[in-house]
């Protein structure tokens, strides 16, 4: 199950072992090369559809490297694996932790983080276009929403402005951007890892408050590791 960047490392490691690998993505990826293995693109409508696909593909082991916030996917596939007695492992990189230099407020959802924005705030977020409905009650002055591609249509709210850029983003480039946009608050989801921490380091350096959306819990009772190396070791020992 793909969606997080770790999926690419898993596929490479499994192919090197001669494993028969299939990748499943809920939607097309942006910013990554295509998987060099058969790839299914599209969300499963329900558990029955997922189970039928797993049966048809004769899947015997599932490595779940879906996005940290795709809890529906993780919970659904974990339930199917438990039902069919298949090996299942969730890969979740370690979450970010606030330091004494950070000013974070923790929220359960993007909607709650949006509702906590004070009037007049200039907010930067990289939670994606799919999160825009969660900003319907936004009370700040401006929301700058990062995009990795030029949007095909105007934003649904007048207070939204798209900011287009291609990762990776350095701490310095984020600091420059935040200064130019006069950002006073950052909203982000706690995906963890080093690849996208630069925005948090920039916020720390500039004294910008962070509304941190906490990640969903992994499927209860299932094995979890936080990196590709441990995941490949788990697979090899099966």
C-alpha positions, 0 to 999 in steps of 0.5 A: 500500500503506497502513498508515503515516500517510504513505499519507493524504498520498500519496492526497491528493496523487495525487487532486489530480493526477487519478490513479486510486488504490486503497488496500490495508490489511492491517487496518482503521485506527484513528484515521484518516478512511477513504480517499476512494478505493476501499480493500481491507482484508485481508492477502494470503495469498501472492504469487500472491494479491497478483499476481492482485489487481494484475493485476485492478486493472490497477496500473501503479505501487505506492507502498508506505506500509505500516507500517515493521514490515510487512516481509512486505508490503513484500518481497512487493509489491516482488517482484511489482512486479519480476516484472511490471516495475512501478514501485515505491517504498518510503516509510519515514520516517527512524528515530529516533537516540539522543542522548547523553542517551538510554539505549537498548538495541537489539533485533532483535525485540519478543521479544528486548526482552521477554526483556531486561527485568530482574525487577521492572521496570515496563514501558510499551509501545505495540507493540500487542495483536498483539505480546502473544505476544512477551511470553510470557517477560516477567520484569518486574513489570508490562507496561502496553500502550497501546491506542487503543480499549477492548479487548474482552477481558482480556489473556492474561497477568496481568502485562499492564495495558491503558492506553487513550488517543487520540493525539496524545500530548504530551511532558508528558502522557507524562511525567505518565503515566510518573510515575503508572505508575512506569515504569522501562523503555520498549519501542518499535519504531523507526517514526521521525517526529515524530508519536510521538516524545513518549514518547521525549522523556518517557523522556529527560527522566525518565531511563527506559531504552529498549529500542528494536526496530530496524526491518526493512530495506527490500526490497533493490535498490528505491527508498526515500524518507522523506517524502510530498513526495519520493514524489510527486515520484518519481511525477510523474517516472515 
